[in-house]
Amino acid sequence: MDILRTLGFGRREQIETSLEGARKLVEEEREKSLREIYPECGRICEELREAFGEIRKDCELFEQSKAEVDPELRSAVKGITRKMKENFIARTRAAVELGALPAADYAQLTSFSKGLQETMAKISKINSDNRYIFTIYKEDAERFKGPFERAAGLSEKLKARLEERKEEAETFGKISELIRELGDEKKRIAELDSENAHLGGRLVEKRSGLASSSESAELKRKQEELSKASEEFANVSGRISSSITLLERALRKYGRICDPKDKPERYAEAPIAELLRDGDEYPQLKETLARMEKLIVKGELELKNPEKIREQIGWLLAGNLTPLLKNYKELKEKKGRSENELEPLHRKERERQAMENSAEQLAMKLEKQKKSLEDARAGFGRKKGELVEKFREAVGKELAIRD
């Protein structure tokens, strides 16, 4: 660092601008830096136009030429020679169609030079492929030689002149690319900002909805009611079933000797369903049990524990199942009502849980998006610093980007 800058003198000029302003400024500085070569490059391009114009004229003259072909050659060989001449003229004319000359712009000149190199390679290939023709058309070969060589030399001269400033042009190209990348990053940051705001709004809505649809006390109360009703119902069902289960073997034995129409075993197979079909007082079962008891007393129905079976039959004949059956039906209705009342509450709870899951997913997505936004802003800051450094190196001025 020189002594003047150390003492605070000779500070670099600082330019504050937007990204678009920086892009235009870089273009201006690039053209300012490279413009000294444009006049010479323009002259080379004009000379190239003239050289290629001469080649086109030479093609016309070649087309009209009447070189003598050895009369002893067979006619087929003469025909091939004529066809090769026509192909040479057609290919050369196509190769030397340069089109419009480039403007005073390094990128355009570079593109033109690249195309020119390809054209000269094509012309060299044409000449190489057609040496046989020029052994016959010697004067035309000499005429083509001058403008061909001049065009090739001018092409190399233009390429060399552009190569001298290639590194400088590439430096400005990298700066321009950085500005383009910064523009893309700025756009992405804006998109992420907008999306985050949208996600944040949706999350607030979801959480607001959750606050107003929290798990209700009514749901808990109804669940407790159903649990109690289900427990009581199961208890009564078990007592009814067990009262018949004690007689299961006896009913089946009796079924084997009684009138087949009676089917007493049905009470053992589906006790509650058959008792409900009989009614609260279960008269059909009582008649069956009364007949069974008579047979047991007479010893016509052999059982392992006849006294215990008679005791249970007596309990049933006394109508002790009637209150249990009535209670069974009441509890069944109560349980059904609780289940019906719970269904809309369960549906509401499922909706609440779905909303809660959705809110969690939104929160996770928003967190991820926030991280992406942080990374994008950090990347933007790094690229901005890189742009400022490269601009300082290339132009010698300080650049301050407002974006």
JONOR-V323943 format. One record per residue. N is the residue number from 1. RES is the residue in one letter. SS is DSSP state (A for helix, B for strand, O for the rest). PHI is phi in whole degrees, 0 to 359 (999 if undefined). Layout:
# JONOR-V323943
N&RES&SS&PHI / N&RES&SS&PHI
This chain:
# JONOR-V323943
1&M&O&999 / 2&D&O&282 / 3&I&A&295 / 4&L&A&295 / 5&R&A&291 / 6&T&A&298 / 7&L&O&276 / 8&G&O&99 / 9&F&O&263 / 10&G&O&65 / 11&R&O&292 / 12&R&O&292 / 13&E&O&293 / 14&Q&B&253 / 15&I&B&242 / 16&E&B&256 / 17&T&B&200 / 18&S&O&272 / 19&L&A&298 / 20&E&A&295 / 21&G&A&296 / 22&A&A&296 / 23&R&A&299 / 24&K&A&295 / 25&L&A&297 / 26&V&A&296 / 27&E&A&299 / 28&E&A&296 / 29&E&A&294 / 30&R&A&296 / 31&E&A&294 / 32&K&A&296 / 33&S&A&288 / 34&L&A&259 / 35&R&A&295 / 36&E&A&296 / 37&I&A&271 / 38&Y&A&295 / 39&P&A&302 / 40&E&A&296 / 41&C&A&298 / 42&G&A&296 / 43&R&A&296 / 44&I&A&299 / 45&C&A&296 / 46&E&A&295 / 47&E&A&297 / 48&L&A&296 / 49&R&A&301 / 50&E&A&295 / 51&A&A&298 / 52&F&A&288 / 53&G&A&295 / 54&E&A&296 / 55&I&A&297 / 56&R&A&295 / 57&K&A&295 / 58&D&A&298 / 59&C&A&297 / 60&E&A&296 / 61&L&A&297 / 62&F&A&297 / 63&E&A&296 / 64&Q&A&271 / 65&S&O&292 / 66&K&O&234 / 67&A&O&295 / 68&E&O&282 / 69&V&O&255 / 70&D&O&312 / 71&P&O&298 / 72&E&O&280 / 73&L&O&293 / 74&R&O&294 / 75&S&A&298 / 76&A&A&297 / 77&V&A&294 / 78&K&A&300 / 79&G&A&296 / 80&I&A&297 / 81&T&A&299 / 82&R&A&298 / 83&K&A&294 / 84&M&A&296 / 85&K&A&297 / 86&E&A&297 / 87&N&A&296 / 88&F&A&300 / 89&I&A&298 / 90&A&A&297 / 91&R&A&291 / 92&T&A&293 / 93&R&A&301 / 94&A&A&295 / 95&A&A&290 / 96&V&O&264 / 97&E&O&276 / 98&L&O&283 / 99&G&O&79 / 100&A&O&290 / 101&L&O&286 / 102&P&O&287 / 103&A&O&282 / 104&A&O&284 / 105&D&O&213 / 106&Y&A&300 / 107&A&A&297 / 108&Q&A&293 / 109&L&A&296 / 110&T&A&297 / 111&S&A&297 / 112&F&A&297 / 113&S&A&296 / 114&K&A&297 / 115&G&A&296 / 116&L&A&294 / 117&Q&A&299 / 118&E&A&295 / 119&T&A&297 / 120&M&A&296 / 121&A&A&295 / 122&K&A&296 / 123&I&A&297 / 124&S&A&300 / 125&K&A&295 / 126&I&A&299 / 127&N&A&298 / 128&S&A&297 / 129&D&A&289 / 130&N&O&242 / 131&R&A&301 / 132&Y&A&301 / 133&I&A&298 / 134&F&A&287 / 135&T&A&286 / 136&I&A&267 / 137&Y&O&260 / 138&K&A&293 / 139&E&A&297 / 140&D&A&294 / 141&A&A&298 / 142&E&A&294 / 143&R&A&292 / 144&F&A&291 / 145&K&A&303 / 146&G&A&299 / 147&P&A&295 / 148&F&A&299 / 149&E&A&294 / 150&R&A&296 / 151&A&A&298 / 152&A&A&297 / 153&G&A&296 / 154&L&A&296 / 155&S&A&299 / 156&E&A&293 / 157&K&A&295 / 158&L&A&297 / 159&K&A&299 / 160&A&A&296 / 161&R&A&295 / 162&L&A&288 / 163&E&A&298 / 164&E&A&300 / 165&R&O&251 / 166&K&A&299 / 167&E&A&299 / 168&E&A&296 / 169&A&A&296 / 170&E&A&294 / 171&T&A&299 / 172&F&A&294 / 173&G&A&297 / 174&K&A&294 / 175&I&A&296 / 176&S&A&298 / 177&E&A&295 / 178&L&A&298 / 179&I&A&296 / 180&R&A&297 / 181&E&A&297 / 182&L&A&297 / 183&G&A&298 / 184&D&A&296 / 185&E&A&296 / 186&K&A&298 / 187&K&A&297 / 188&R&A&295 / 189&I&A&298 / 190&A&A&297 / 191&E&A&295 / 192&L&A&294 / 193&D&A&301 / 194&S&A&296 / 195&E&A&294 / 196&N&A&296 / 197&A&A&297 / 198&H&A&295 / 199&L&A&296 / 200&G&A&298 / 201&G&A&297 / 202&R&A&296 / 203&L&A&294 / 204&V&A&299 / 205&E&A&298 / 206&K&A&299 / 207&R&A&290 / 208&S&A&295 / 209&G&A&296 / 210&L&A&295 / 211&A&A&297 / 212&S&A&270 / 213&S&O&231 / 214&S&O&291 / 215&E&O&304 / 216&S&O&279 / 217&A&A&292 / 218&E&A&299 / 219&L&A&299 / 220&K&A&299 / 221&R&A&297 / 222&K&A&293 / 223&Q&A&296 / 224&E&A&294 / 225&E&A&299 / 226&L&A&295 / 227&S&A&298 / 228&K&A&293 / 229&A&A&298 / 230&S&A&294 / 231&E&A&293 / 232&E&A&295 / 233&F&A&298 / 234&A&A&296 / 235&N&A&295 / 236&V&A&295 / 237&S&A&301 / 238&G&A&294 / 239&R&A&294 / 240&I&A&295 / 241&S&A&298 / 242&S&A&293 / 243&S&A&293 / 244&I&A&269 / 245&T&A&302 / 246&L&O&300 / 247&L&O&258 / 248&E&A&304 / 249&R&A&294 / 250&A&A&294 / 251&L&A&297 / 252&R&A&291 / 253&K&A&295 / 254&Y&A&295 / 255&G&A&298 / 256&R&A&280 / 257&I&A&243 / 258&C&O&272 / 259&D&O&299 / 260&P&O&303 / 261&K&O&292 / 262&D&O&292 / 263&K&O&47 / 264&P&O&297 / 265&E&A&295 / 266&R&A&298 / 267&Y&A&290 / 268&A&A&283 / 269&E&A&283 / 270&A&O&219 / 271&P&A&303 / 272&I&A&293 / 273&A&A&299 / 274&E&A&290 / 275&L&A&293 / 276&L&A&295 / 277&R&A&292 / 278&D&A&292 / 279&G&O&111 / 280&D&O&300 / 281&E&O&272 / 282&Y&O&38 / 283&P&A&298 / 284&Q&A&296 / 285&L&A&296 / 286&K&A&298 / 287&E&A&298 / 288&T&A&299 / 289&L&A&292 / 290&A&A&296 / 291&R&A&295 / 292&M&A&299 / 293&E&A&297 / 294&K&A&298 / 295&L&A&294 / 296&I&A&293 / 297&V&A&298 / 298&K&A&286 / 299&G&O&81 / 300&E&O&272 / 301&L&O&235 / 302&E&O&280 / 303&L&O&226 / 304&K&O&289 / 305&N&O&235 / 306&P&A&299 / 307&E&A&296 / 308&K&A&296 / 309&I&A&293 / 310&R&A&295 / 311&E&A&299 / 312&Q&A&291 / 313&I&A&299 / 314&G&A&299 / 315&W&A&297 / 316&L&A&287 / 317&L&A&294 / 318&A&O&285 / 319&G&O&83 / 320&N&O&293 / 321&L&A&280 / 322&T&A&303 / 323&P&A&298 / 324&L&A&293 / 325&L&A&294 / 326&K&A&296 / 327&N&A&298 / 328&Y&A&303 / 329&K&A&293 / 330&E&A&296 / 331&L&A&292 / 332&K&A&296 / 333&E&A&295 / 334&K&A&298 / 335&K&A&297 / 336&G&A&297 / 337&R&A&297 / 338&S&A&298 / 339&E&A&297 / 340&N&A&294 / 341&E&A&290 / 342&L&A&285 / 343&E&A&304 / 344&P&A&296 / 345&L&A&291 / 346&H&A&295 / 347&R&A&299 / 348&K&A&296 / 349&E&A&293 / 350&R&A&297 / 351&E&A&296 / 352&R&A&296 / 353&Q&A&294 / 354&A&A&297 / 355&M&A&295 / 356&E&A&294 / 357&N&A&297 / 358&S&A&297 / 359&A&A&296 / 360&E&A&296 / 361&Q&A&297 / 362&L&A&298 / 363&A&A&297 / 364&M&A&295 / 365&K&A&295 / 366&L&A&297 / 367&E&A&297 / 368&K&A&295 / 369&Q&A&294 / 370&K&A&297 / 371&K&A&296 / 372&S&A&299 / 373&L&A&294 / 374&E&A&300 / 375&D&A&297 / 376&A&A&296 / 377&R&A&293 / 378&A&A&296 / 379&G&A&297 / 380&F&A&298 / 381&G&A&297 / 382&R&A&295 / 383&K&A&295 / 384&K&A&297 / 385&G&A&298 / 386&E&A&295 / 387&L&A&298 / 388&V&A&300 / 389&E&A&295 / 390&K&A&294 / 391&F&A&295 / 392&R&A&298 / 393&E&A&295 / 394&A&A&280 / 395&V&A&248 / 396&G&O&81 / 397&K&O&231 / 398&E&B&274 / 399&L&B&244 / 400&A&B&242 / 401&I&B&268 / 402&R&O&286 / 403&D&O&296
